[in-house]
Amino acid sequence: MMAGCTGSNGGDSDGEDDESESEGEESEGPEGVSEEEFEQGPVPDEYATAMSLGKEERDPEGLSPKTEVDFSEYEEAEENSAHQPGACCANCADYIPDKNGDKFGACAEVEGYVDGEDWCAIYEELPEPAVPEGMSEDELATAAVPDEYSTATSQAGEERDPDNLQSQESVGLTESADAIADGTAQPGQSCGNCADYIPDKNGDTWGACAAVEGYIAVEDWCSVWEPVSEDL
């Protein structure tokens, strides 16, 4: 969708009306992207064959149009009988998060630009990662992460300091769908598109965080969530 985008007035204008309209109705699409391109693509090169959160590679020749999958913004999705509370593109297995700071991502199954706040009928829940061998589920929140995450850099460029982390309990870490459903988080927010998140580096589907201790799943959320770029 590209709600909020406006076209030319087409009538007489002294310039003041144009200025008033631009101030009152802000385009929701990336600058320079037409409504047709926003809906149908092509998407920027970094998304064309990218891997989704659920590890599915995007095939530009095998995508569904938005019109065929009940694609909508979150508020409209809540009126759809197929929608589950808290479900949105940001916690969908097919979602490819923002890679260029324009707020929008893409999808491994659907054409065009995709906002984390959106939803469609082919939404696929991300499975909870398996508990690493030799560890209990209760230990995940406080366990030392593997070496490749210990002082790694987050997806927004922040280095993790093992001696300066908050506990998962203190920041209310939970699954993003639950946080969105109860109003704690805003639609479109999840660890997968948080500035502090350190994505999976060893194939076990767990990640880590530059601000919070323990193992972190991409579909989680906590109260220190912040966008990957200031443009978001």
GROMACS elastic network, one bead per residue, 0.5 to 0.9 nm:
[ bonds ]
;  ai    aj funct       b0    kb
    1    29     6  0.89306   500
    1    35     6  0.84252   500
    1    38     6  0.76260   500
    1    39     6  0.63452   500
    1    66     6  0.82163   500
    1    71     6  0.75028   500
    1    72     6  0.64451   500
    1    73     6  0.71586   500
    1   113     6  0.85399   500
    1   114     6  0.81900   500
    1   115     6  0.89074   500
    1   118     6  0.84275   500
    2     5     6  0.60262   500
    2    27     6  0.77419   500
    2    28     6  0.61499   500
    2    29     6  0.61780   500
    2    35     6  0.64444   500
    2    38     6  0.70573   500
    2    39     6  0.74420   500
    3     6     6  0.85982   500
    3    27     6  0.75439   500
    3    28     6  0.65719   500
    3    29     6  0.84311   500
    3    73     6  0.88583   500
    4    25     6  0.60782   500
    4    26     6  0.60584   500
    4    27     6  0.50777   500
    4    28     6  0.58563   500
    4    29     6  0.84590   500
    5    25     6  0.74492   500
    5    26     6  0.68564   500
    5    28     6  0.63503   500
    5    29     6  0.72729   500
    5    35     6  0.75873   500
    6     9     6  0.87281   500
    6    21     6  0.88213   500
    6    22     6  0.86882   500
    6    25     6  0.74996   500
    6    26     6  0.82382   500
    6    27     6  0.69516   500
    7    10     6  0.86085   500
    8    11     6  0.84315   500
    8    18     6  0.87047   500
    9    12     6  0.80055   500
    9    13     6  0.80915   500
    9    18     6  0.79419   500
   10    13     6  0.85920   500
   13    16     6  0.73070   500
   13    17     6  0.63742   500
   13    18     6  0.71929   500
   14    17     6  0.67997   500
   14    18     6  0.79810   500
   15    18     6  0.51872   500
   15    19     6  0.63097   500
   15    20     6  0.86829   500
   16    19     6  0.51099   500
   16    20     6  0.61336   500
   16    21     6  0.86158   500
   17    20     6  0.50262   500
   17    21     6  0.61113   500
   17    22     6  0.85801   500
   18    21     6  0.51721   500
   18    22     6  0.61733   500
   18    23     6  0.86332   500
   19    22     6  0.51867   500
   19    23     6  0.62523   500
   19    24     6  0.86500   500
   20    23     6  0.52031   500
   20    24     6  0.61551   500
   20    25     6  0.85298   500
   21    24     6  0.50359   500
   21    25     6  0.57494   500
   21    26     6  0.83628   500
   22    25     6  0.54078   500
   22    26     6  0.61555   500
   22    27     6  0.84500   500
   23    26     6  0.66314   500
   27    30     6  0.80057   500
   27    31     6  0.83687   500
   28    31     6  0.88543   500
   29    32     6  0.83764   500
   29    33     6  0.67061   500
   29    34     6  0.80589   500
   29    35     6  0.77346   500
   29    38     6  0.69762   500
   29   102     6  0.86309   500
   29   103     6  0.88865   500
   29   104     6  0.81247   500
   29   113     6  0.85137   500
   30    33     6  0.56759   500
   30    34     6  0.86348   500
   30    38     6  0.82477   500
   30   102     6  0.60745   500
   30   103     6  0.79146   500
   30   104     6  0.76769   500
   31    34     6  0.85623   500
   31   102     6  0.84156   500
   33    36     6  0.82314   500
   33    37     6  0.62118   500
   33    38     6  0.62905   500
   34    37     6  0.51600   500
   34    38     6  0.60559   500
   34    39     6  0.86588   500
   35    39     6  0.62352   500
   35    40     6  0.85550   500
   36    39     6  0.52499   500
   36    40     6  0.59457   500
   36    41     6  0.74141   500
   36   112     6  0.87395   500
   37    40     6  0.51478   500
   37    42     6  0.62732   500
   37    43     6  0.77696   500
   37   112     6  0.67071   500
   37   113     6  0.80588   500
   38    41     6  0.57526   500
   38    42     6  0.80140   500
   38    43     6  0.78809   500
   38   111     6  0.87716   500
   38   112     6  0.53272   500
   38   113     6  0.52668   500
   38   114     6  0.83393   500
   39    42     6  0.89690   500
   39    65     6  0.80711   500
   39    66     6  0.70914   500
   39   111     6  0.67898   500
   39   113     6  0.63941   500
   39   114     6  0.85846   500
   40    43     6  0.83705   500
   40    65     6  0.68842   500
   40    66     6  0.78050   500
   40   110     6  0.87360   500
   40   111     6  0.51479   500
   40   113     6  0.76665   500
   41    44     6  0.84299   500
   41   111     6  0.60513   500
   41   113     6  0.67211   500
   42    45     6  0.84361   500
   42    48     6  0.77301   500
   42    60     6  0.83093   500
   42   111     6  0.78510   500
   42   112     6  0.63619   500
   42   113     6  0.83560   500
   43    46     6  0.81250   500
   43    47     6  0.63136   500
   43    48     6  0.62325   500
   43   105     6  0.87833   500
   43   106     6  0.73828   500
   43   111     6  0.83074   500
   43   112     6  0.60358   500
   43   113     6  0.63124   500
   44    47     6  0.57719   500
   44    48     6  0.65558   500
   44   100     6  0.88885   500
   45    48     6  0.51362   500
   45    49     6  0.79184   500
   45    50     6  0.88295   500
   46    49     6  0.74314   500
   46    50     6  0.66103   500
   46    99     6  0.71138   500
   46   100     6  0.82025   500
   47    51     6  0.81246   500
   47    58     6  0.77727   500
   47    96     6  0.73154   500
   47    97     6  0.89886   500
   47    98     6  0.87950   500
   47    99     6  0.77472   500
   47   105     6  0.76294   500
   47   106     6  0.64730   500
   47   107     6  0.84356   500
   48    58     6  0.65478   500
   48    59     6  0.73194   500
   48    60     6  0.62735   500
   48   106     6  0.84753   500
   49    57     6  0.59553   500
   49    59     6  0.58181   500
   49    60     6  0.69116   500
   49   108     6  0.82210   500
   50    56     6  0.82257   500
   50    57     6  0.56493   500
   50    58     6  0.55693   500
   50    59     6  0.85498   500
   50    96     6  0.71722   500
   50   106     6  0.88684   500
   50   108     6  0.78939   500
   51    54     6  0.77878   500
   51    55     6  0.54090   500
   51    56     6  0.53053   500
   51    58     6  0.62281   500
   51    94     6  0.85616   500
   51    95     6  0.86235   500
   51    96     6  0.66822   500
   51   108     6  0.74622   500
   52    55     6  0.50397   500
   52    56     6  0.51248   500
   52    57     6  0.62782   500
   52    58     6  0.72313   500
   52    92     6  0.88863   500
   52    93     6  0.65287   500
   52    94     6  0.51942   500
   52    95     6  0.51831   500
   52    97     6  0.77781   500
   52   106     6  0.85390   500
   52   107     6  0.70343   500
   52   108     6  0.61305   500
   53    56     6  0.74074   500
   53    90     6  0.89264   500
   53    91     6  0.82045   500
   53    92     6  0.73219   500
   53    93     6  0.51317   500
   53    94     6  0.61862   500
   53    95     6  0.57592   500
   53    96     6  0.61363   500
   53    97     6  0.78346   500
   53   126     6  0.78619   500
   53   192     6  0.76403   500
   53   218     6  0.75070   500
   53   219     6  0.87694   500
   54    92     6  0.77413   500
   54    94     6  0.59911   500
   54    95     6  0.77137   500
   54   124     6  0.89112   500
   54   125     6  0.89285   500
   54   126     6  0.64470   500
   54   127     6  0.83484   500
   54   205     6  0.88225   500
   55    93     6  0.76419   500
   55    94     6  0.80235   500
   56    93     6  0.79805   500
   56    94     6  0.67870   500
   56   108     6  0.65158   500
   57    94     6  0.89239   500
   57   108     6  0.63028   500
   58    61     6  0.88816   500
   58    62     6  0.81711   500
   58    63     6  0.82724   500
   58    94     6  0.86483   500
   58    96     6  0.88107   500
   58   106     6  0.89161   500
   58   107     6  0.70869   500
   58   109     6  0.69516   500
   59    62     6  0.53763   500
   59    63     6  0.68969   500
   59   108     6  0.68321   500
   59   109     6  0.78978   500
   60    63     6  0.61572   500
   60   108     6  0.83763   500
   60   109     6  0.88151   500
   60   111     6  0.79171   500
   62   108     6  0.88292   500
   62   109     6  0.72561   500
   62   110     6  0.85255   500
   63   107     6  0.86664   500
   63   108     6  0.73645   500
   63   111     6  0.56194   500
   64    67     6  0.82519   500
   64    68     6  0.66658   500
   64    69     6  0.73634   500
   64   109     6  0.61286   500
   64   111     6  0.59549   500
   65    68     6  0.55778   500
   65    69     6  0.71691   500
   65    71     6  0.88299   500
   65   109     6  0.89282   500
   65   110     6  0.59384   500
   65   111     6  0.54236   500
   65   112     6  0.81317   500
   66    69     6  0.55264   500
   66    70     6  0.66614   500
   66    71     6  0.51877   500
   66    72     6  0.83789   500
   66   110     6  0.62516   500
   66   111     6  0.64180   500
   66   112     6  0.79130   500
   66   120     6  0.80062   500
   67    70     6  0.59234   500
   67    71     6  0.63946   500
   68    71     6  0.76694   500
   68   121     6  0.89143   500
   69    72     6  0.89726   500
   69   110     6  0.81449   500
   69   120     6  0.56320   500
   69   121     6  0.52522   500
   69   122     6  0.64652   500
   70    77     6  0.84436   500
   70    80     6  0.86890   500
   70   119     6  0.81056   500
   70   120     6  0.52911   500
   70   121     6  0.56176   500
   70   122     6  0.85363   500
   71    77     6  0.81053   500
   71   110     6  0.89819   500
   71   118     6  0.72587   500
   71   119     6  0.58208   500
   71   121     6  0.69329   500
   72    75     6  0.81397   500
   72    76     6  0.60723   500
   72    77     6  0.59094   500
   72   118     6  0.57266   500
   72   119     6  0.56040   500
   72   120     6  0.62783   500
   73    76     6  0.55397   500
   73    77     6  0.61591   500
   73    78     6  0.89537   500
   73    88     6  0.87398   500
   73   115     6  0.83584   500
   73   117     6  0.62992   500
   73   119     6  0.61464   500
   73   120     6  0.86174   500
   74    78     6  0.63808   500
   74    86     6  0.89340   500
   74    87     6  0.84785   500
   74    88     6  0.67674   500
   74   117     6  0.56614   500
   74   118     6  0.51774   500
   74   119     6  0.60484   500
   74   187     6  0.68555   500
   74   188     6  0.85399   500
   75    78     6  0.54084   500
   75    79     6  0.74150   500
   75   117     6  0.89459   500
   75   118     6  0.87335   500
   76    79     6  0.55733   500
   76    80     6  0.71708   500
   76   119     6  0.89422   500
   77    80     6  0.51195   500
   77    81     6  0.84094   500
   77    82     6  0.84325   500
   77    83     6  0.61533   500
   77    84     6  0.89110   500
   77    88     6  0.87255   500
   77   118     6  0.79692   500
   77   119     6  0.63973   500
   77   120     6  0.75855   500
   77   121     6  0.89832   500
   78    81     6  0.77331   500
   78    82     6  0.87826   500
   78    83     6  0.61288   500
   78    84     6  0.78048   500
   78    85     6  0.73790   500
   79    82     6  0.87482   500
   79    83     6  0.76649   500
   80    83     6  0.54848   500
   80    84     6  0.88886   500
   80   121     6  0.88451   500
   81    84     6  0.81617   500
   82   121     6  0.67283   500
   83    86     6  0.86144   500
   83    87     6  0.70300   500
   83    88     6  0.89289   500
   83   119     6  0.82323   500
   83   120     6  0.82211   500
   83   121     6  0.73542   500
   83   123     6  0.86423   500
   84    87     6  0.56204   500
   84    88     6  0.88633   500
   84   177     6  0.88400   500
   84   181     6  0.87750   500
   85    88     6  0.87768   500
   85   177     6  0.69812   500
   85   178     6  0.76815   500
   85   180     6  0.76220   500
   85   181     6  0.50363   500
   85   182     6  0.85139   500
   86    91     6  0.87763   500
   86   176     6  0.72364   500
   86   178     6  0.59339   500
   86   179     6  0.71707   500
   86   182     6  0.79107   500
   86   183     6  0.88457   500
   86   187     6  0.71666   500
   87    90     6  0.81515   500
   87    91     6  0.66552   500
   87    92     6  0.74528   500
   87   119     6  0.71969   500
   87   123     6  0.77373   500
   87   125     6  0.79556   500
   87   176     6  0.84499   500
   87   177     6  0.54642   500
   87   178     6  0.86484   500
   87   180     6  0.79319   500
   87   181     6  0.79852   500
   87   187     6  0.82278   500
   88    91     6  0.58137   500
   88    92     6  0.64596   500
   88   116     6  0.65397   500
   88   117     6  0.57559   500
   88   118     6  0.56318   500
   88   120     6  0.79033   500
   88   123     6  0.75862   500
   88   177     6  0.77284   500
   88   187     6  0.67133   500
   88   188     6  0.63525   500
   88   189     6  0.89869   500
   89    93     6  0.82004   500
   89    94     6  0.77824   500
   89    95     6  0.58460   500
   89    96     6  0.88455   500
   89   107     6  0.84283   500
   89   114     6  0.77233   500
   89   115     6  0.70467   500
   89   117     6  0.61309   500
   89   118     6  0.54046   500
   89   119     6  0.52400   500
   89   120     6  0.77268   500
   89   123     6  0.72619   500
   89   124     6  0.89704   500
   89   187     6  0.89004   500
   89   188     6  0.68324   500
   90    93     6  0.85554   500
   90    95     6  0.63604   500
   90    96     6  0.83321   500
   90    97     6  0.72774   500
   90   115     6  0.77732   500
   90   117     6  0.66314   500
   90   118     6  0.79188   500
   90   119     6  0.87223   500
   90   176     6  0.87316   500
   90   187     6  0.80077   500
   90   188     6  0.50569   500
   90   189     6  0.63675   500
   90   190     6  0.62286   500
   90   191     6  0.89136   500
   90   192     6  0.72897   500
   90   193     6  0.73754   500
   90   219     6  0.78173   500
   91    94     6  0.86834   500
   91    95     6  0.73846   500
   91   116     6  0.79085   500
   91   123     6  0.89224   500
   91   124     6  0.84726   500
   91   125     6  0.69215   500
   91   126     6  0.67408   500
   91   176     6  0.70094   500
   91   177     6  0.70633   500
   91   188     6  0.77562   500
   91   189     6  0.81391   500
   91   190     6  0.65693   500
   91   191     6  0.88708   500
   91   192     6  0.77774   500
   91   218     6  0.78812   500
   91   219     6  0.52507   500
   91   220     6  0.83056   500
   92    95     6  0.55153   500
   92   116     6  0.89953   500
   92   119     6  0.86409   500
   92   123     6  0.58840   500
   92   124     6  0.52661   500
   92   125     6  0.52988   500
   92   126     6  0.59301   500
   92   219     6  0.81027   500
   93    96     6  0.85840   500
   93   108     6  0.87656   500
   93   123     6  0.76416   500
   93   124     6  0.54259   500
   93   125     6  0.58632   500
   93   127     6  0.82329   500
   94   106     6  0.86016   500
   94   107     6  0.55091   500
   94   108     6  0.51106   500
   94   109     6  0.65604   500
   94   110     6  0.87410   500
   94   123     6  0.76022   500
   94   124     6  0.68638   500
   94   125     6  0.88474   500
   94   126     6  0.87109   500
   95   105     6  0.73263   500
   95   106     6  0.61872   500
   95   108     6  0.65037   500
   95   109     6  0.85792   500
   95   114     6  0.81343   500
   95   116     6  0.79100   500
   96    99     6  0.82817   500
   96   105     6  0.54699   500
   96   106     6  0.50302   500
   96   107     6  0.55111   500
   96   108     6  0.71353   500
   96   114     6  0.84783   500
   97   103     6  0.86157   500
   97   104     6  0.72306   500
   97   106     6  0.67471   500
   97   107     6  0.85510   500
   97   114     6  0.86792   500
   97   115     6  0.84757   500
   97   116     6  0.74367   500
   97   192     6  0.71212   500
   97   193     6  0.60766   500
   98   101     6  0.62440   500
   98   102     6  0.70073   500
   98   103     6  0.58344   500
   98   104     6  0.52534   500
   98   106     6  0.76501   500
   98   115     6  0.85189   500
   98   116     6  0.86774   500
   98   193     6  0.72108   500
   98   228     6  0.80634   500
   99   102     6  0.80329   500
   99   103     6  0.85124   500
   99   104     6  0.82183   500
   99   105     6  0.70108   500
   99   228     6  0.88953   500
  100   103     6  0.78491   500
  100   104     6  0.83809   500
  100   105     6  0.86959   500
  100   229     6  0.87351   500
  101   104     6  0.77673   500
  101   228     6  0.72234   500
  101   229     6  0.55709   500
  101   230     6  0.78702   500
  101   231     6  0.60905   500
  101   232     6  0.67449   500
  102   105     6  0.83713   500
  102   229     6  0.83566   500
  102   231     6  0.63862   500
  102   232     6  0.66736   500
  103   115     6  0.70293   500
  103   116     6  0.83900   500
  103   227     6  0.87293   500
  103   228     6  0.86702   500
  103   229     6  0.81266   500
  103   231     6  0.67799   500
  104   113     6  0.61986   500
  104   114     6  0.55556   500
  104   116     6  0.71752   500
  104   232     6  0.85245   500
  105   112     6  0.89877   500
  105   113     6  0.59652   500
  105   114     6  0.50015   500
  105   115     6  0.59121   500
  105   116     6  0.71606   500
  106   109     6  0.88864   500
  106   110     6  0.77673   500
  106   111     6  0.77088   500
  106   112     6  0.66329   500
  106   113     6  0.51340   500
  106   115     6  0.76164   500
  106   116     6  0.89665   500
  107   110     6  0.53357   500
  107   111     6  0.70185   500
  107   112     6  0.78464   500
  107   113     6  0.77846   500
  107   114     6  0.66903   500
  108   111     6  0.83393   500
  109   122     6  0.85099   500
  110   113     6  0.88271   500
  110   114     6  0.86014   500
  111   114     6  0.84215   500
  114   117     6  0.83609   500
  114   118     6  0.68404   500
  114   119     6  0.89528   500
  115   118     6  0.54070   500
  115   119     6  0.86581   500
  115   188     6  0.73281   500
  116   119     6  0.80329   500
  116   187     6  0.73636   500
  116   189     6  0.70904   500
  116   190     6  0.88165   500
  116   193     6  0.84308   500
  117   186     6  0.83013   500
  117   189     6  0.76911   500
  118   187     6  0.81382   500
  118   188     6  0.73068   500
  119   122     6  0.85212   500
  119   123     6  0.68458   500
  120   123     6  0.56610   500
  121   124     6  0.88346   500
  125   219     6  0.89906   500
  126   129     6  0.87242   500
  126   218     6  0.84754   500
  126   219     6  0.68519   500
  127   130     6  0.87753   500
  127   219     6  0.88203   500
  128   131     6  0.88859   500
  128   205     6  0.87946   500
  128   217     6  0.73553   500
  128   219     6  0.83324   500
  129   132     6  0.85987   500
  129   204     6  0.72563   500
  129   205     6  0.58579   500
  129   206     6  0.63455   500
  129   217     6  0.70578   500
  130   133     6  0.86353   500
  130   204     6  0.76450   500
  130   205     6  0.81291   500
  130   206     6  0.85118   500
  131   134     6  0.84520   500
  131   135     6  0.66331   500
  131   136     6  0.67276   500
  131   137     6  0.60798   500
  131   140     6  0.78257   500
  131   204     6  0.89758   500
  132   135     6  0.57284   500
  132   136     6  0.78803   500
  132   137     6  0.86480   500
  132   140     6  0.87669   500
  132   204     6  0.76655   500
  133   136     6  0.82536   500
  135   138     6  0.83403   500
  135   139     6  0.65114   500
  135   140     6  0.75485   500
  135   143     6  0.87249   500
  136   139     6  0.53664   500
  136   140     6  0.70240   500
  137   140     6  0.55332   500
  137   141     6  0.81700   500
  138   141     6  0.67696   500
  138   142     6  0.83616   500
  139   142     6  0.57690   500
  139   143     6  0.55791   500
  139   214     6  0.83117   500
  140   143     6  0.52970   500
  140   144     6  0.84932   500
  140   145     6  0.88450   500
  140   214     6  0.57312   500
  140   215     6  0.54557   500
  140   216     6  0.82669   500
  141   167     6  0.76315   500
  141   168     6  0.61526   500
  141   169     6  0.81973   500
  141   213     6  0.68499   500
  141   215     6  0.60704   500
  141   216     6  0.80185   500
  142   145     6  0.88014   500
  142   167     6  0.73231   500
  142   168     6  0.77938   500
  142   213     6  0.60955   500
  142   215     6  0.76940   500
  143   213     6  0.76091   500
  143   214     6  0.50730   500
  143   215     6  0.70572   500
  144   147     6  0.86146   500
  144   150     6  0.78643   500
  144   162     6  0.85936   500
  144   213     6  0.76889   500
  144   214     6  0.61322   500
  144   215     6  0.80485   500
  145   148     6  0.80764   500
  145   149     6  0.61841   500
  145   150     6  0.61237   500
  145   207     6  0.87656   500
  145   208     6  0.72665   500
  145   213     6  0.81265   500
  145   214     6  0.61052   500
  145   215     6  0.63426   500
  146   149     6  0.57017   500
  146   150     6  0.64488   500
  146   202     6  0.88383   500
  147   150     6  0.50979   500
  147   151     6  0.78317   500
  147   152     6  0.87231   500
  148   151     6  0.73919   500
  148   152     6  0.65412   500
  148   201     6  0.70579   500
  148   202     6  0.80253   500
  149   153     6  0.80777   500
  149   160     6  0.78607   500
  149   198     6  0.73601   500
  149   200     6  0.87874   500
  149   201     6  0.76396   500
  149   207     6  0.78582   500
  149   208     6  0.65136   500
  149   209     6  0.84187   500
  150   160     6  0.66299   500
  150   161     6  0.73922   500
  150   162     6  0.62971   500
  150   208     6  0.84908   500
  151   159     6  0.60659   500
  151   161     6  0.58285   500
  151   162     6  0.68512   500
  151   210     6  0.82519   500
  152   158     6  0.82612   500
  152   159     6  0.56853   500
  152   160     6  0.55881   500
  152   161     6  0.85117   500
  152   198     6  0.72783   500
  152   208     6  0.89079   500
  152   209     6  0.89868   500
  152   210     6  0.78525   500
  153   156     6  0.77437   500
  153   157     6  0.53902   500
  153   158     6  0.51958   500
  153   160     6  0.60825   500
  153   196     6  0.85325   500
  153   197     6  0.87441   500
  153   198     6  0.67749   500
  153   210     6  0.73016   500
  154   157     6  0.50889   500
  154   158     6  0.50760   500
  154   159     6  0.62353   500
  154   160     6  0.72314   500
  154   194     6  0.89947   500
  154   195     6  0.66893   500
  154   196     6  0.52435   500
  154   197     6  0.53030   500
  154   199     6  0.77130   500
  154   208     6  0.85289   500
  154   209     6  0.70187   500
  154   210     6  0.60813   500
  155   158     6  0.74696   500
  155   193     6  0.85904   500
  155   194     6  0.79005   500
  155   195     6  0.59073   500
  155   196     6  0.66370   500
  155   197     6  0.60407   500
  155   198     6  0.59216   500
  155   199     6  0.74545   500
  155   228     6  0.71356   500
  156   194     6  0.81275   500
  156   196     6  0.65851   500
  156   197     6  0.79895   500
  156   198     6  0.89459   500
  156   227     6  0.87144   500
  156   228     6  0.54797   500
  156   229     6  0.70648   500
  157   195     6  0.79044   500
  157   196     6  0.81919   500
  158   195     6  0.79403   500
  158   196     6  0.67511   500
  158   210     6  0.65268   500
  159   196     6  0.88508   500
  159   210     6  0.62523   500
  160   163     6  0.89005   500
  160   164     6  0.82150   500
  160   165     6  0.82501   500
  160   196     6  0.85951   500
  160   198     6  0.88678   500
  160   209     6  0.71110   500
  160   211     6  0.69313   500
  160   212     6  0.89821   500
  161   164     6  0.54189   500
  161   165     6  0.69059   500
  161   210     6  0.68864   500
  161   211     6  0.79917   500
  162   165     6  0.61998   500
  162   210     6  0.84102   500
  162   211     6  0.89657   500
  162   213     6  0.76360   500
  164   210     6  0.89932   500
  164   211     6  0.75007   500
  164   212     6  0.85249   500
  164   213     6  0.88794   500
  165   209     6  0.87325   500
  165   210     6  0.74305   500
  165   211     6  0.51422   500
  165   213     6  0.55384   500
  166   169     6  0.84096   500
  166   170     6  0.67861   500
  166   171     6  0.72425   500
  166   211     6  0.61831   500
  166   213     6  0.60362   500
  167   170     6  0.53227   500
  167   171     6  0.66951   500
  167   172     6  0.87791   500
  167   173     6  0.88159   500
  167   211     6  0.88583   500
  167   212     6  0.57938   500
  167   213     6  0.56079   500
  167   214     6  0.79333   500
  168   171     6  0.54329   500
  168   172     6  0.61202   500
  168   173     6  0.52336   500
  168   174     6  0.85966   500
  168   212     6  0.62192   500
  168   213     6  0.65119   500
  168   214     6  0.74596   500
  168   222     6  0.79263   500
  169   172     6  0.51483   500
  169   173     6  0.63443   500
  170   173     6  0.79656   500
  170   223     6  0.88995   500
  171   212     6  0.80454   500
  171   222     6  0.55990   500
  171   223     6  0.52664   500
  171   224     6  0.66578   500
  172   221     6  0.81431   500
  172   222     6  0.54333   500
  172   223     6  0.62618   500
  173   176     6  0.86748   500
  173   216     6  0.89093   500
  173   220     6  0.68236   500
  173   221     6  0.56546   500
  173   223     6  0.72985   500
  174   177     6  0.85829   500
  174   178     6  0.71169   500
  174   179     6  0.67893   500
  174   219     6  0.88487   500
  174   220     6  0.55506   500
  174   221     6  0.56065   500
  174   222     6  0.64416   500
  175   178     6  0.54857   500
  175   179     6  0.64308   500
  175   180     6  0.88088   500
  175   190     6  0.81352   500
  175   217     6  0.83879   500
  175   219     6  0.60302   500
  175   221     6  0.57668   500
  175   222     6  0.84376   500
  176   180     6  0.59922   500
  176   181     6  0.83678   500
  176   185     6  0.72507   500
  176   187     6  0.87457   500
  176   188     6  0.88526   500
  176   189     6  0.70023   500
  176   190     6  0.54506   500
  176   191     6  0.78695   500
  176   219     6  0.58418   500
  176   222     6  0.79644   500
  177   180     6  0.52099   500
  177   181     6  0.60033   500
  177   182     6  0.86803   500
  177   185     6  0.86904   500
  177   187     6  0.85573   500
  177   190     6  0.84427   500
  177   219     6  0.78536   500
  177   220     6  0.80703   500
  177   221     6  0.85575   500
  178   181     6  0.50663   500
  178   182     6  0.62734   500
  178   183     6  0.85717   500
  178   184     6  0.84794   500
  178   185     6  0.86192   500
  179   182     6  0.54369   500
  179   183     6  0.61684   500
  179   185     6  0.50889   500
  179   186     6  0.80472   500
  179   220     6  0.88572   500
  179   221     6  0.72133   500
  179   222     6  0.83638   500
  180   183     6  0.50716   500
  180   184     6  0.58882   500
  180   186     6  0.56825   500
  180   187     6  0.57593   500
  180   188     6  0.83990   500
  180   189     6  0.80400   500
  181   184     6  0.77121   500
  181   185     6  0.79869   500
  181   186     6  0.89491   500
  181   187     6  0.85554   500
  182   185     6  0.77711   500
  183   186     6  0.67989   500
  183   187     6  0.87393   500
  184   223     6  0.83491   500
  185   188     6  0.84636   500
  185   189     6  0.66502   500
  185   190     6  0.85139   500
  185   221     6  0.77571   500
  185   222     6  0.81415   500
  185   223     6  0.79269   500
  185   225     6  0.89845   500
  186   189     6  0.59252   500
  187   190     6  0.86810   500
  188   193     6  0.84585   500
  189   192     6  0.80807   500
  189   193     6  0.67206   500
  189   194     6  0.74410   500
  189   221     6  0.71062   500
  189   225     6  0.75809   500
  189   226     6  0.85467   500
  189   227     6  0.82827   500
  190   193     6  0.57450   500
  190   194     6  0.64333   500
  190   218     6  0.70701   500
  190   219     6  0.56860   500
  190   220     6  0.56803   500
  190   222     6  0.80170   500
  190   225     6  0.75896   500
  191   195     6  0.82198   500
  191   196     6  0.79030   500
  191   197     6  0.59050   500
  191   198     6  0.89225   500
  191   209     6  0.85787   500
  191   216     6  0.79072   500
  191   217     6  0.72660   500
  191   218     6  0.51784   500
  191   219     6  0.59342   500
  191   220     6  0.53046   500
  191   221     6  0.51941   500
  191   222     6  0.77158   500
  191   225     6  0.71973   500
  192   195     6  0.87081   500
  192   197     6  0.66014   500
  192   198     6  0.86121   500
  192   199     6  0.75648   500
  192   217     6  0.81499   500
  192   219     6  0.62926   500
  192   220     6  0.77609   500
  192   221     6  0.86104   500
  193   196     6  0.87178   500
  193   197     6  0.74245   500
  193   218     6  0.83939   500
  193   225     6  0.87692   500
  193   226     6  0.83201   500
  193   227     6  0.66222   500
  193   228     6  0.62513   500
  194   197     6  0.55203   500
  194   221     6  0.85601   500
  194   224     6  0.89844   500
  194   225     6  0.57180   500
  194   226     6  0.53394   500
  194   227     6  0.51707   500
  194   228     6  0.53889   500
  195   198     6  0.86114   500
  195   210     6  0.86888   500
  195   225     6  0.74121   500
  195   226     6  0.56234   500
  195   227     6  0.53649   500
  195   229     6  0.71363   500
  196   208     6  0.85557   500
  196   209     6  0.54583   500
  196   210     6  0.50207   500
  196   211     6  0.63346   500
  196   212     6  0.85610   500
  196   224     6  0.87300   500
  196   225     6  0.75729   500
  196   226     6  0.74075   500
  196   227     6  0.86661   500
  196   228     6  0.77674   500
  197   207     6  0.72620   500
  197   208     6  0.61404   500
  197   210     6  0.64668   500
  197   211     6  0.84345   500
  197   216     6  0.82039   500
  197   218     6  0.80630   500
  197   228     6  0.89227   500
  198   201     6  0.82487   500
  198   207     6  0.55542   500
  198   208     6  0.50098   500
  198   209     6  0.54387   500
  198   210     6  0.70616   500
  198   216     6  0.86298   500
  199   205     6  0.82693   500
  199   206     6  0.74053   500
  199   208     6  0.67465   500
  199   209     6  0.85132   500
  199   216     6  0.89183   500
  199   217     6  0.87849   500
  199   218     6  0.73855   500
  200   203     6  0.62610   500
  200   204     6  0.69917   500
  200   205     6  0.54235   500
  200   206     6  0.53609   500
  200   208     6  0.76925   500
  200   217     6  0.88636   500
  200   218     6  0.85112   500
  201   204     6  0.79878   500
  201   205     6  0.81243   500
  201   206     6  0.82087   500
  201   207     6  0.72661   500
  202   205     6  0.76437   500
  202   206     6  0.83487   500
  202   207     6  0.89611   500
  203   206     6  0.78076   500
  204   207     6  0.84817   500
  205   217     6  0.74214   500
  205   218     6  0.80900   500
  206   215     6  0.63444   500
  206   216     6  0.59037   500
  206   217     6  0.52403   500
  206   218     6  0.71484   500
  207   215     6  0.61126   500
  207   216     6  0.50071   500
  207   217     6  0.58393   500
  207   218     6  0.67369   500
  208   211     6  0.89370   500
  208   212     6  0.77704   500
  208   213     6  0.74918   500
  208   214     6  0.67163   500
  208   215     6  0.53411   500
  208   217     6  0.76778   500
  208   218     6  0.88606   500
  209   212     6  0.52932   500
  209   213     6  0.67537   500
  209   214     6  0.78791   500
  209   215     6  0.79338   500
  209   216     6  0.67623   500
  210   213     6  0.80245   500
  211   224     6  0.80455   500
  212   215     6  0.89351   500
  212   216     6  0.85978   500
  212   224     6  0.88341   500
  213   216     6  0.83253   500
  216   219     6  0.85202   500
  216   220     6  0.69193   500
  217   220     6  0.54040   500
  217   221     6  0.87071   500
  218   221     6  0.83348   500
  221   224     6  0.84785   500
  221   225     6  0.68428   500
  222   225     6  0.57614   500
  223   226     6  0.87580   500
  226   229     6  0.84056   500
  227   230     6  0.67548   500
  227   231     6  0.82066   500
  227   232     6  0.58090   500
  228   231     6  0.83706   500
  228   232     6  0.70504   500
  229   232     6  0.56244   500
